[in-house]
Amino acid sequence: MRTSPLSAASLYYVTVDDNDATVATLQKNGGQVLNGLMDVPGGGKVAQCMDPQGGAFAILMMGKT
């Protein structure tokens, strides 16, 4: 069984303009990508992340409408 640092609680989503740049900045500053980048229906991409203190959140780049 695979364990994950994410719990069954709510996950905050933050919209960003550029997922790749955001992921690079996150990792440069000690954060991690736990799951993703994944395509979402209707366009855009999402990734579940963890900050250096263990706080979980997700980043979302919206697709073109």
Number of C-alpha atoms within 10 A of each C-alpha: 3 3 6 8 10 16 9 6 7 9 14 11 15 11 12 14 11 13 19 13 10 14 18 13 12 17 15 10 11 11 19 18 19 16 13 13 19 12 14 13 8 10 11 16 19 21 19 20 25 20 15 13 8 12 13 22 18 18 23 21 21 17 12 7 6
